Amino acid sequence: MAIANSSRSSRLFRLASFALTAACVGGHAFAASSVTTVPGMPPVVNPADMYSEAGLNHLSPAVANDLQRVYVPNLRSNDVYVIDPATYKVVDKFKVGRSPQHVVPSWDLRTLWVTNNAERGTDGSLTPIDPRTGKPGANIPVDDPYNMYFTPDGKEAIVVVEAHARLDFRDAHSMALHSSLQAPECKGINHAEFAIDGTYAIFTCEFTGKLTKIDLVKRQVVGYLDLAKHGMPQDIRASPDGKTFYVADMMADGVYLIDGKSFKQVGFIKTGVGTHGLYPSRDGTKLYVANRGSNKIHGPRKGQGSVSVIDFATQKVVANWPVPGGGSPDMGNVSADGKTLWLSGRFDDVVYAFDTTTGQVHFVNVGQEPHGLTVWPQPGRYSLGHTGIMR
């Protein structure tokens, strides 16, 4: 009898769980969540951890047949190197457009877009990669795509037109231009992070030492925030609860803490020389900080490169992993199993694979000036862009 009751209780629990999950479909928060999302945005399952659905090996069925690869855009050699993460070997390479900057997973996880911004040129383009085959398609002409993100509802791509301090909203699939938004005080508009409810995004302004807050519903600039004179903010990432935004600044050698709601600076964490890229751990407890090893835009080889590990709960650095012999960790992401942090070695023409338990490093030689590499597949229901802002 006890066994029968236990089975019945288990079945009722599963049915209740199913009903709760079904209630959240359609882009609106359910009763258990305190987050009401913008229309069309998938629900926030855990308000305390918006990274919960991008946790360890939590892969979407959409990526079930995708190759396990690391895609590395090389800025100066105009190509993408493809690494098999199981062997640390380059297994393919192909030409793309001029000055490839980042490899960006699409919102629906079905395309990896190479953003070729043609530095100081007018022939910018996007190269689509099919993650099932690892092969590129034909380039699509797009004005100065330094970086790219997606609206929380997945309908539009947000192309970061760095050279013109502008955001172009394009169809997420065809890349047809819909509208543009100028941010005139945000010279070097660069990286972005999104509010937990999808209502706004904060972009970094590399050449003016500022941030800009963008209302994604009204499509307008809310305001600007000065970080420091002669600063150079780079990547930006939110805390799991979405309240605090961490901003890497390569001149300040650390991370600014910004309250997203009030849009004010609330703290600073010293990390390492040339603080640049930010990546949450797969369990949502840590933030990996890539310190590029130089305060110069074009730094030397074998610099003071390292990775710092910040504990989200305490906002303290709990580990620091220097690159043996020096280096220049830049952009990348974390493997699906959370065991490896993959980063480009910007000034050293290599890729680093950091063991996230020990900090030990594998080196893989690639093309000239590797930049925003992506690891694929990654856990998550959808991608908001960059090298994998997964939710």
C-alpha positions in Angstrom: 0.0 0.0 0.0 2.8 2.4 0.9 4.4 1.7 -2.5 1.1 2.4 -4.3 0.6 5.7 -2.5 4.2 6.7 -3.2 3.8 6.0 -6.9 0.5 8.0 -7.0 2.2 10.9 -5.2 5.1 10.8 -7.6 2.7 10.8 -10.5 0.7 13.8 -9.2 4.0 15.7 -8.6 5.0 15.1 -12.2 1.6 16.2 -13.4 1.8 19.4 -11.3 5.3 20.1 -12.6 4.1 19.7 -16.1 1.1 22.0 -15.6 3.4 24.6 -14.0 5.8 24.4 -17.0 2.9 24.6 -19.5 1.6 27.7 -17.7 4.8 29.6 -18.4 4.8 29.1 -22.2 4.2 32.2 -24.3 6.6 34.7 -22.9 4.9 35.6 -19.6 6.0 34.7 -16.1 4.0 32.2 -14.1 2.9 32.6 -10.5 6.1 31.1 -9.0 8.2 33.7 -10.7 8.5 37.4 -9.7 9.6 38.4 -13.2 7.2 39.5 -15.9 9.0 39.4 -19.2 8.4 41.5 -22.3 6.0 39.9 -24.8 7.5 37.0 -26.8 10.4 36.5 -24.4 10.7 33.0 -22.9 9.9 33.0 -19.1 12.4 33.3 -16.4 12.3 29.9 -14.7 14.4 30.9 -11.6 14.4 34.6 -10.7 17.4 34.0 -8.4 19.4 32.6 -11.3 18.6 33.6 -14.8 21.4 31.3 -16.0 19.6 28.2 -14.6 18.5 27.1 -18.1 22.0 27.3 -19.4 23.4 25.0 -16.7 25.6 22.0 -17.0 24.9 20.0 -20.1 21.3 21.5 -20.3 21.3 21.3 -24.0 18.3 22.1 -26.2 16.9 19.5 -28.6 17.6 22.1 -31.3 21.4 21.4 -31.0 21.2 17.6 -30.6 22.8 17.0 -34.0 25.4 19.8 -33.9 29.1 19.2 -34.0 31.1 19.7 -30.9 33.5 22.4 -32.1 35.2 25.7 -31.1 35.0 28.4 -33.8 37.8 30.9 -33.8 37.5 34.1 -35.9 41.0 35.5 -36.8 40.9 39.2 -37.2 44.0 39.7 -39.4 44.0 36.5 -41.5 40.2 36.9 -42.3 39.4 33.3 -41.6 37.8 31.0 -39.0 39.7 28.1 -37.5 37.7 25.1 -36.2 38.9 23.1 -33.2 37.7 19.7 -32.0 37.6 20.3 -28.2 38.0 16.5 -27.6 41.5 16.5 -29.2 42.5 20.2 -29.0 43.3 19.9 -32.7 42.4 22.3 -35.6 40.1 20.2 -37.9 39.1 22.8 -40.4 39.5 26.4 -41.5 37.8 28.6 -44.0 37.9 32.2 -45.3 35.1 34.6 -44.3 34.7 38.4 -44.8 37.2 41.1 -43.8 38.1 41.5 -40.2 36.0 38.8 -38.5 35.4 39.9 -34.9 33.0 37.4 -33.2 31.1 34.2 -33.8 27.6 34.7 -32.6 25.0 32.0 -32.0 21.5 33.0 -33.3 18.5 33.3 -31.0 17.1 30.0 -32.3 20.4 28.2 -32.0 20.4 27.2 -35.6 23.0 29.5 -37.1 26.4 30.7 -36.0 27.1 34.2 -37.5 30.6 35.5 -38.1 30.6 39.3 -37.8 33.0 40.7 -40.3 33.1 44.4 -39.7 35.8 45.3 -42.4 37.7 47.6 -40.1 38.1 51.1 -41.6 36.3 49.7 -44.7 32.7 49.7 -46.1 32.4 46.0 -47.1 31.2 44.6 -43.8 29.3 41.3 -43.9 27.9 38.4 -41.9 29.0 34.8 -42.7 26.5 32.1 -41.6 27.8 28.8 -40.3 25.7 25.6 -40.2 26.5 24.1 -36.7 25.4 20.7 -37.9 28.1 20.6 -40.6 30.5 23.2 -39.4 30.5 24.7 -42.9 30.0 28.4 -43.9 27.4 29.8 -46.3 27.5 32.9 -48.5 28.3 36.3 -47.0 25.5 38.7 -46.4 26.5 42.4 -46.8 25.9 44.3 -43.6 27.2 47.7 -42.5 30.0 47.4 -39.9 28.9 44.4 -37.8 31.4 44.6 -35.0 29.2 42.6 -32.8 25.6 41.2 -32.8 22.9 40.5 -30.3 19.2 39.5 -30.5 16.0 41.0 -29.1 14.7 38.9 -26.2 11.7 37.8 -28.4 14.1 36.5 -31.0 12.5 38.5 -33.9 15.4 40.9 -34.6 19.1 40.9 -34.6 20.8 43.9 -33.1 23.9 44.7 -35.1 26.4 46.8 -33.2 27.7 49.3 -35.7 30.7 50.4 -33.7 32.2 52.9 -36.2 29.0 55.0 -36.2 27.8 54.7 -32.6 24.6 53.0 -33.9 22.5 49.9 -33.3 20.8 48.4 -36.4 17.7 46.3 -35.8 17.5 43.7 -38.6 15.3 40.6 -39.3 16.8 37.8 -37.3 17.0 35.5 -40.3 17.2 37.5 -43.5 19.1 40.4 -41.9 17.0 42.9 -43.7 17.2 46.3 -42.0 14.2 47.4 -40.0 15.3 50.4 -38.0 18.4 52.1 -36.5 19.1 53.8 -33.2 21.9 56.3 -32.7 23.8 56.5 -29.4 25.9 59.6 -30.2 27.7 59.7 -26.8 28.7 56.0 -27.0 31.7 56.0 -29.2 33.0 52.5 -29.7 29.7 51.0 -28.8 30.7 47.4 -28.2 29.4 44.8 -25.8 25.9 44.4 -24.2 24.0 42.6 -21.4 20.2 42.4 -21.0 17.8 43.0 -18.1 16.4 39.9 -16.6 12.9 40.8 -17.9 14.1 41.9 -21.3 13.0 45.6 -20.9 16.4 47.1 -21.4 20.1 46.5 -22.3 23.3 48.2 -21.2 26.0 48.7 -23.8 29.6 49.6 -23.1 31.2 52.6 -24.9 34.8 51.7 -25.3 36.2 55.0 -26.5 34.4 57.4 -24.2 34.6 55.4 -20.9 30.9 55.3 -20.6 27.9 53.0 -20.5 24.6 53.6 -22.2 21.2 52.1 -21.2 18.8 51.3 -24.0 15.1 50.9 -23.5 14.3 47.9 -25.8 10.5 48.5 -25.6 10.5 52.1 -26.7 13.8 51.7 -28.7 15.4 54.8 -27.2 18.5 55.8 -25.2 17.6 56.1 -21.5 20.9 57.7 -20.5 24.7 57.5 -20.2 26.9 56.7 -17.2 30.5 57.9 -16.9 32.8 55.2 -15.4 36.2 56.9 -15.2 38.3 59.3 -17.2 40.4 57.5 -19.8 38.6 54.3 -19.0 37.9 51.6 -21.7 34.9 49.4 -20.8 34.7 46.1 -22.6 32.5 43.1 -21.8 29.5 43.3 -19.5 27.6 40.5 -17.7 24.8 40.5 -15.1 24.7 38.7 -11.8 22.4 35.6 -11.7 19.5 37.6 -10.1 19.9 40.3 -12.8 20.4 43.2 -10.3 24.1 43.9 -10.7 26.0 44.4 -13.9 29.7 43.6 -14.0 31.7 45.7 -16.4 35.2 44.8 -17.5 37.5 47.8 -18.0 40.9 47.2 -19.6 42.3 50.5 -18.3 41.1 50.1 -14.7 42.4 46.5 -14.5 39.2 45.4 -12.9 35.4 45.1 -13.0 32.9 47.9 -12.2 29.7 46.9 -10.4 26.6 48.7 -11.7 23.1 48.7 -10.3 21.0 48.0 -13.3 17.7 49.6 -12.1 19.2 52.9 -10.9 22.0 52.8 -13.4 24.6 53.8 -10.9 28.1 52.5 -10.0 28.0 50.6 -6.7 31.4 49.0 -6.5 34.7 47.9 -8.1 36.7 44.6 -8.1 40.4 44.6 -9.0 41.3 41.6 -11.1 44.3 41.8 -13.5 46.0 43.7 -16.3 43.7 44.6 -19.2 40.4 43.2 -17.9 38.4 42.2 -20.9 36.0 39.2 -21.2 33.3 38.0 -18.7 31.8 34.5 -18.6 29.5 32.9 -16.0 30.3 29.4 -14.8 27.8 26.7 -15.8 26.5 26.4 -12.3 25.9 30.2 -12.1 28.1 30.7 -9.0 31.3 32.2 -10.5 32.3 34.7 -13.1 35.4 34.1 -15.1 37.3 37.3 -16.0 39.8 37.3 -18.9 42.6 39.8 -18.2 44.3 40.5 -21.6 47.6 41.3 -20.1 48.0 44.8 -21.5 46.3 48.2 -21.4 47.0 48.8 -25.1 44.5 48.1 -27.9 47.4 46.4 -29.7 49.4 44.8 -26.9 52.6 42.8 -27.0 53.0 39.1 -27.1 53.5 37.2 -23.8 51.9 39.9 -21.7 50.7 39.7 -18.1 47.6 37.7 -19.2 45.5 35.8 -16.6 42.0 34.7 -15.7 40.4 35.8 -12.4 37.5 34.0 -10.8 34.9 36.1 -9.0 32.4 34.5 -6.6 29.0 36.0 -7.3 27.8 35.6 -3.8 30.7 37.4 -2.1 31.8 39.6 -5.0 35.4 38.6 -4.2 38.2 37.2 -6.4 38.6 33.6 -5.2 41.3 32.4 -7.8 43.7 33.8 -10.3 45.2 31.7 -13.2 48.1 33.3 -15.0 48.9 32.1 -18.5 52.2 30.2 -18.2 54.9 32.2 -20.0 52.6 35.1 -20.5 49.7 35.6 -22.9 46.6 37.6 -23.9 43.2 36.0 -22.9 40.4 37.8 -24.6 37.0 36.4 -25.6 35.4 33.0 -25.6 33.0 30.9 -23.5 32.6 27.9 -21.3 32.1 24.3 -22.5 28.7 22.6 -22.0 30.0 20.5 -19.1 31.5 23.5 -17.4 35.0 21.9 -17.2 36.8 24.1 -19.8 37.0 27.9 -20.3 38.0 28.6 -24.0 39.6 32.0 -24.7 41.3 33.5 -27.7 44.9 34.6 -27.2 44.5 37.9 -29.0 48.1 39.0 -29.4 49.7 35.5 -29.4 47.8 33.8 -32.2 46.7 30.9 -29.9 43.6 29.7 -28.1 43.7 28.8 -24.4 41.7 26.0 -22.9 41.6 26.6 -19.1 40.7 23.7 -16.8 38.0 25.4 -14.6 39.0 23.2 -11.6 42.8 23.6 -11.6 43.5 26.6 -13.9 45.8 24.5 -16.0 46.0 25.5 -19.7 46.1 23.8 -23.1 47.4 25.9 -26.0 46.1 25.6 -29.7 47.8 27.5 -32.5 45.4 29.4 -34.7 45.4 32.3 -37.3 46.4 35.9 -36.9 44.8 37.8 -34.0 42.0 35.5 -32.8 39.1 37.4 -31.2 35.5 36.4 -30.2 35.5 32.6 -30.4 32.5 30.6 -29.5 32.2 27.1 -28.1 29.4 25.0 -29.6 27.0 23.6 -28.6 26.2 25.5 -25.4 23.4 24.8 -22.9 20.3 27.0 -23.0 16.9 27.6 -24.6 18.0 30.6 -26.7 20.9 33.0 -27.3 20.9 36.7 -26.9 24.1 36.9 -29.0 27.8 37.8 -28.6 29.8 34.6 -28.1 26.8 33.0 -26.4 24.7 34.9 -23.8 22.5 31.9 -23.1 19.3 31.8 -21.2 
